[in-house]
Amino acid sequence: MYNGSRPEPMKHVVVVGGGIAGLATAYALRGKARVTIVEPDVPGGTIRTIREDGFLVEGGPDSFITAKPEGTALCRELGLGDQLIPPSVRKVYVLSRGKLHPLPEGMFLTVPTKIWPMLTSGLISWTGKMRMGMEFFLPRGGGGDESIGAFVRRRFGDEAVAKIAEPLMGGIFVAEADRLSLRATFPRFAEMEEKHRSLIRAMRKIPVTGQSPLLSLRGGMGALVEALLARIDAAIVRAEAKKIEPGYRVVLSDGAVEADAVVVATPPPVTVDLVRAWPELAAAIARVPCETTATVSLGYRAADMPRPLDASGFVIPKAEKRRILACTWCSSKFEGRAPDGSALLRCFFVGSPPDPAGVAREELREILGIVAEPVLTKTYLWPGANPIYEVGHQDRVAEIEARTPVGMVLTGSGYRGIGIPGCIADAKRTADRIVGNG
Ligand SMILES: Cc1cc2nc3c(=O)[nH]c(=O)nc-3n(C[C@H](O)[C@H](O)[C@H](O)COP(=O)(O)OP(=O)(O)OC[C@H]3O[C@@H](n4cnc5c(N)ncnc54)[C@H](O)[C@@H]3O)c2cc1C
């Protein structure tokens, strides 16, 4: 009923950073606030899909996990439901003593859920297998924020850390398992131990849904960015934010924008500099370490591949002392990534060697025996774009939140959710907080 008073004007919210975190926040603010996004580059941040000569290359993320439902839910909401595709293959190899061994089927991260593939696997020694099996009988332990390495070692033994946890986690969280916080990365594992004592036991109680653990989009992850851009109701200012002043005023490379509230969705190393007007906040954000990563995508003629690319790729334990961390066989992992008669592989680096493409080719020659010239080479460098959730991460985030002024919210992969679904989930919470519902 009309009560004679005028509707309150909508808040003007400036979102600094147009990666998935900033775009998903702007999307969640539709109809609730007037939004301006400040982004100097192409929107999408590390989500970067290009098409060239029939290849579909992902410079950053190539998929997202379904265990956190927000990625799938947003794609469906944006009308991309029929574009969602599961990996075409489930097999993953682990490089061990220079040879590729399949990760035993039914392995959920480090937890074996099927006995036979585990017993017949050439990846783990018999002593290692017996030690892993003992997990079923072990009492609860740990407590507090443990590292993933300490947790897996305590439950499954050293070999499970070295050959499974370390290379798998390294590929996802770009840091050694002994640095990573279990509670910030896999809180479910800690909960399983608390509730069921044994993780093997807990996993056997989870109903098999047939849902793929990973999904991508037929047109690549860039399709999500395009769909968001088509649906958000925001002005996009193509400029670099230089600093944020109390009140709020976002100073740009060219001019400034006034805001009632500000969402800072830039990577932590950039945010530290933007919020220097609040030195304690800047110091707290600086305590979240961030790694630089790089990807090199190489397209080949399929006939030049010395072996069948019959898996989604391989991961590499530290003990192998290789210069790449993992290699995705993109054209086997998802449909439509390479033209007929071609193959697409992508090497993943932590840090950035002087000649990433040259190093990637040398590594593929030594590991897979690929000597042919690639028909396509694409290199992407992501400086400081990968936050590391070290042990104690949640305390660091609590401190950041305590020092963030009213009317400002920090979001993105640096704080409460690594990866695309984590960023999307946090964007929703961020929008609620900004308009005062959360
Ligand atoms: C190589 C690689 C592979 C990955 N693979 C996966 C995967 O398979 N699945 C998955 O879920 N996740 C993956 N991730 C992680 C995922 O990409 C990130 O968690 C997520 O995209 C982070 O989004 P974001 O918006 O927080 O940050 P970003 O994507 O980094 O976006 C930040 C934005 O801020 C902008 N910006 C920077 N400085 C300024 C400034 N001064 N003013 C204004 N704007 C600024 C940038 O241009 C950028 O657009 C991967 C990451 C990398 C680097």
The ligand as an ORCA input file, in Angstrom:
! r2SCAN-3c Opt
* xyz 0 1
  C      45.726    -20.610    -14.097
  C      44.531    -20.705    -13.204
  C      43.716    -21.834    -13.266
  C      42.592    -21.929    -12.446
  N      41.787    -23.023    -12.559
  C      40.622    -23.047    -11.879
  C      39.647    -24.056    -12.153
  O      39.836    -24.914    -13.027
  N      38.488    -24.012    -11.446
  C      38.212    -23.040    -10.523
  O      37.129    -23.041     -9.923
  N      39.123    -22.075    -10.260
  C      40.289    -22.048    -10.920
  N      41.172    -21.036    -10.704
  C      40.862    -20.039     -9.686
  C      39.811    -19.055    -10.188
  O      40.177    -18.599    -11.465
  C      39.727    -17.897     -9.232
  O      39.423    -18.359     -7.933
  C      38.657    -16.890     -9.606
  O      38.529    -16.711    -10.991
  C      39.048    -15.597     -8.918
  O      38.147    -14.595     -9.279
  P      38.313    -13.139     -8.673
  O      37.229    -12.331     -9.260
  O      38.426    -13.213     -7.186
  O      39.745    -12.607     -9.140
  P      40.345    -12.330    -10.584
  O      39.820    -13.294    -11.573
  O      41.811    -12.231    -10.378
  O      39.754    -10.898    -10.951
  C      40.229     -9.718    -10.373
  C      39.918     -8.576    -11.302
  O      40.420     -7.362    -10.719
  C      40.923     -6.548    -11.762
  N      41.868     -5.574    -11.228
  C      43.154     -5.760    -10.870
  N      43.678     -4.576    -10.439
  C      42.707     -3.661    -10.520
  C      42.622     -2.264    -10.197
  N      43.673     -1.588     -9.732
  N      41.451     -1.609    -10.408
  C      40.367     -2.280    -10.869
  N      40.374     -3.596    -11.189
  C      41.533     -4.264    -11.014
  C      41.593     -7.544    -12.696
  O      41.791     -6.975    -13.993
  C      40.599     -8.695    -12.671
  O      39.634     -8.576    -13.694
  C      42.305    -20.901    -11.510
  C      43.130    -19.776    -11.435
  C      44.222    -19.669    -12.279
  C      45.085    -18.430    -12.218
*
